[in-house]
């Protein structure tokens, strides 16, 4: 399969991210490789903007429970 310079230029960010992810995976393990991929993923970046709202909803719906203490 042959690629033109235009093909490579159009996918350069994806190519660099995947090469970096593969290097991190081989040198530091799968979790680090996945972190590299996650940092470059626009869907994950968008999803993280909703985390504060999700945490606020969770806190609202699940107030802290009082626990009994065995110590007077």
MDTraj code that builds the backbone (N, CA, C; nanometers):
import mdtraj as md
import numpy as np

residues = "UNK UNK UNK UNK UNK UNK UNK UNK UNK UNK UNK UNK UNK UNK UNK UNK UNK UNK UNK UNK UNK UNK UNK UNK UNK UNK UNK UNK UNK UNK UNK UNK UNK UNK UNK UNK UNK UNK UNK UNK UNK UNK UNK UNK UNK UNK UNK UNK UNK UNK UNK UNK UNK UNK UNK UNK UNK UNK UNK UNK UNK UNK UNK UNK UNK UNK UNK UNK UNK UNK UNK UNK".split()
xyz = np.array([
    [0.0845, -0.1165, 0.0000],
    [0.0000, 0.0000, 0.0000],
    [0.0900, 0.1241, 0.0000],
    [0.0573, 0.2173, -0.0844],
    [0.1371, 0.3389, -0.0951],
    [0.0594, 0.4571, -0.0388],
    [0.1336, 0.5498, 0.0213],
    [0.0737, 0.6696, 0.0780],
    [0.1416, 0.7916, 0.0187],
    [0.0626, 0.8932, -0.0067],
    [0.1183, 1.0188, -0.0562],
    [0.1541, 1.1071, 0.0625],
    [0.2301, 1.2130, 0.0348],
    [0.2626, 1.3085, 0.1397],
    [0.1355, 1.3706, 0.1969],
    [0.0361, 1.3922, 0.1134],
    [-0.0914, 1.4493, 0.1588],
    [-0.1632, 1.3533, 0.2532],
    [-0.1575, 1.2235, 0.2240],
    [-0.2195, 1.1235, 0.3127],
    [-0.1558, 1.1276, 0.4510],
    [-0.0244, 1.1319, 0.4521],
    [0.0485, 1.1328, 0.5792],
    [0.0231, 1.2632, 0.6543],
    [0.0255, 1.3740, 0.5847],
    [0.0022, 1.5038, 0.6493],
    [-0.1369, 1.5104, 0.7111],
    [-0.2357, 1.4526, 0.6451],
    [-0.3729, 1.4562, 0.6960],
    [-0.3885, 1.3728, 0.8221],
    [-0.3026, 1.2746, 0.8403],
    [-0.3136, 1.1842, 0.9557],
    [-0.1956, 1.1958, 1.0510],
    [-0.1172, 1.2999, 1.0399],
    [0.0075, 1.3095, 1.1156],
    [-0.0133, 1.3057, 1.2668],
    [-0.1126, 1.3765, 1.3174],
    [-0.1369, 1.3738, 1.4623],
    [-0.1699, 1.2327, 1.5093],
    [-0.2553, 1.1636, 1.4343],
    [-0.2939, 1.0273, 1.4692],
    [-0.1717, 0.9351, 1.4653],
    [-0.0894, 0.9505, 1.3639],
    [0.0301, 0.8673, 1.3492],
    [0.1249, 0.8887, 1.4670],
    [0.1511, 1.0150, 1.5010],
    [0.2418, 1.0454, 1.6120],
    [0.1884, 0.9899, 1.7443],
    [0.0589, 1.0086, 1.7674],
    [-0.0013, 0.9594, 1.8919],
    [0.0104, 0.8085, 1.9018],
    [-0.0154, 0.7391, 1.7932],
    [-0.0097, 0.5935, 1.7967],
    [0.1324, 0.5408, 1.8111],
    [0.2279, 0.6064, 1.7491],
    [0.3675, 0.5655, 1.7675],
    [0.4084, 0.5876, 1.9130],
    [0.3729, 0.7031, 1.9683],
    [0.4059, 0.7322, 2.1084],
    [0.3387, 0.6309, 2.2010],
    [0.2125, 0.6006, 2.1763],
    [0.1407, 0.5049, 2.2603],
    [0.2062, 0.3671, 2.2546],
    [0.2464, 0.3241, 2.1365],
    [0.3122, 0.1944, 2.1241],
    [0.4459, 0.1919, 2.1971],
    [0.5205, 0.3013, 2.1879],
    [0.6480, 0.3086, 2.2594],
    [0.6267, 0.3039, 2.4101],
    [0.5287, 0.3793, 2.4595],
    [0.4995, 0.3794, 2.6027],
    [0.4533, 0.2414, 2.6483],
    [0.3715, 0.1764, 2.5667],
    [0.3242, 0.0429, 2.6021],
    [0.4408, -0.0545, 2.6118],
    [0.5302, -0.0501, 2.5153],
    [0.6424, -0.1446, 2.5162],
    [0.7420, -0.1158, 2.6277],
    [0.7575, 0.0111, 2.6640],
    [0.8569, 0.0462, 2.7652],
    [0.8010, 0.0511, 2.9082],
    [0.6745, 0.0926, 2.9219],
    [0.6204, 0.1173, 3.0554],
    [0.4948, 0.0371, 3.0878],
    [0.4421, -0.0369, 2.9910],
    [0.3258, -0.1201, 3.0150],
    [0.1994, -0.0646, 2.9500],
    [0.0983, -0.1507, 2.9488],
    [-0.0248, -0.1190, 2.8783],
    [-0.0961, 0.0034, 2.9349],
    [-0.0973, 0.0176, 3.0668],
    [-0.1677, 0.1301, 3.1276],
    [-0.1101, 0.2634, 3.0813],
    [0.0211, 0.2742, 3.0741],
    [0.0834, 0.3988, 3.0293],
    [0.0546, 0.4253, 2.8818],
    [0.0508, 0.3208, 2.8022],
    [0.0161, 0.3364, 2.6617],
    [-0.1275, 0.3850, 2.6453],
    [-0.2168, 0.3329, 2.7273],
    [-0.3560, 0.3766, 2.7221],
    [-0.3708, 0.5213, 2.7679],
    [-0.2895, 0.5633, 2.8632],
    [-0.2926, 0.7032, 2.9081],
    [-0.2562, 0.7972, 2.7929],
    [-0.1558, 0.7591, 2.7151],
    [-0.1155, 0.8408, 2.6000],
    [-0.2310, 0.8519, 2.5016],
    [-0.2959, 0.7413, 2.4738],
    [-0.4095, 0.7436, 2.3810],
    [-0.5232, 0.8286, 2.4368],
    [-0.5492, 0.8177, 2.5662],
    [-0.6580, 0.8936, 2.6285],
    [-0.6306, 1.0434, 2.6233],
    [-0.5055, 1.0836, 2.6414],
    [-0.4708, 1.2257, 2.6385],
    [-0.4970, 1.2879, 2.5020],
    [-0.4907, 1.2078, 2.3976],
    [-0.5082, 1.2599, 2.2619],
    [-0.6505, 1.2403, 2.2093],
    [-0.7361, 1.1767, 2.2885],
    [-0.8718, 1.1441, 2.2420],
    [-0.9671, 1.2604, 2.2687],
    [-1.0237, 1.3228, 2.1652],
    [-1.1125, 1.4372, 2.1858],
    [-1.2417, 1.4007, 2.2597],
    [-1.2889, 1.2780, 2.2442],
    [-1.4096, 1.2375, 2.3159],
    [-1.3844, 1.2275, 2.4654],
    [-1.2690, 1.1771, 2.5031],
    [-1.2339, 1.1688, 2.6453],
    [-1.2150, 1.3089, 2.7011],
    [-1.1512, 1.3972, 2.6258],
    [-1.1331, 1.5360, 2.6709],
    [-1.2681, 1.6026, 2.6949],
    [-1.3628, 1.5812, 2.6058],
    [-1.4971, 1.6381, 2.6218],
    [-1.5661, 1.5771, 2.7436],
    [-1.5536, 1.4468, 2.7617],
    [-1.6184, 1.3792, 2.8744],
    [-1.5659, 1.4292, 3.0087],
    [-1.4378, 1.4595, 3.0164],
    [-1.3823, 1.5057, 3.1433],
    [-1.4354, 1.6429, 3.1832],
    [-1.4879, 1.7185, 3.0866],
    [-1.5457, 1.8482, 3.1220],
    [-1.6756, 1.8310, 3.2000],
    [-1.7360, 1.7123, 3.1932],
    [-1.8605, 1.6853, 3.2647],
    [-1.8383, 1.6250, 3.4030],
    [-1.7158, 1.5931, 3.4393],
    [-1.6896, 1.5299, 3.5683],
    [-1.7325, 1.6143, 3.6882],
    [-1.7050, 1.7445, 3.6924],
    [-1.7499, 1.8219, 3.8088],
    [-1.9027, 1.8176, 3.8264],
    [-1.9744, 1.8263, 3.7170],
    [-2.1205, 1.8201, 3.7253],
    [-2.1656, 1.6815, 3.7729],
    [-2.1032, 1.5781, 3.7239],
    [-2.1384, 1.4420, 3.7650],
    [-2.1098, 1.4202, 3.9133],
    [-1.9971, 1.4704, 3.9600],
    [-1.9640, 1.4567, 4.1020],
    [-2.0626, 1.5337, 4.1895],
    [-2.1031, 1.6513, 4.1451],
    [-2.2007, 1.7300, 4.2201],
    [-2.3345, 1.6566, 4.2275],
    [-2.3757, 1.5964, 4.1180],
    [-2.5004, 1.5195, 4.1184],
    [-2.4901, 1.3985, 4.2106],
    [-2.3766, 1.3333, 4.2091],
    [-2.3569, 1.2179, 4.2967],
    [-2.3621, 1.2600, 4.4430],
    [-2.2964, 1.3699, 4.4757],
    [-2.2974, 1.4190, 4.6135],
    [-2.4382, 1.4576, 4.6570],
    [-2.5132, 1.5153, 4.5654],
    [-2.6497, 1.5572, 4.5972],
    [-2.7400, 1.4360, 4.6222],
    [-2.7236, 1.3330, 4.5423],
    [-2.8094, 1.2157, 4.5524],
    [-2.7641, 1.1160, 4.6584],
    [-2.6406, 1.1250, 4.7014],
    [-2.5862, 1.0325, 4.8010],
    [-2.5205, 1.1102, 4.9140],
    [-2.6026, 1.1714, 5.0038],
    [-2.5411, 1.2461, 5.1136],
    [-2.4622, 1.1511, 5.2034],
    [-2.3618, 1.2041, 5.2738],
    [-2.2811, 1.1184, 5.3624],
    [-2.3696, 1.0524, 5.4683],
    [-2.3438, 0.9252, 5.4925],
    [-2.4208, 0.8526, 5.5919],
    [-2.3522, 0.8621, 5.7272],
    [-2.4347, 0.8763, 5.8292],
    [-2.3800, 0.8788, 5.9651],
    [-2.3497, 0.7363, 6.0056],
    [-2.2364, 0.7188, 6.0708],
    [-2.1981, 0.5868, 6.1165],
    [-2.1923, 0.5863, 6.2689],
    [-2.2248, 0.4750, 6.3229],
    [-2.2216, 0.4613, 6.4700],
    [-2.0777, 0.4460, 6.5141],
    [-2.0468, 0.5091, 6.6237],
    [-1.9122, 0.5002, 6.6780],
    [-1.9138, 0.4074, 6.7993],
    [-1.8155, 0.3198, 6.8056],
    [-1.8050, 0.2300, 6.9191],
    [-1.7318, 0.2940, 7.0350],
    [-1.6667, 0.4044, 7.0094],
    [-1.5908, 0.4745, 7.1135],
    [-1.6783, 0.5872, 7.1680],
    [-1.6973, 0.5931, 7.3009],
    [-1.7816, 0.6999, 7.3578],
    [-1.7243, 0.8376, 7.3413],
])
top = md.Topology()
chain = top.add_chain()
for i, resn in enumerate(residues, 1):
    res = top.add_residue(resn, chain, resSeq=i)
    for name in ("N", "CA", "C"):
        top.add_atom(name, md.element.get_by_symbol(name[0]), res)
traj = md.Trajectory(xyz[None], top)
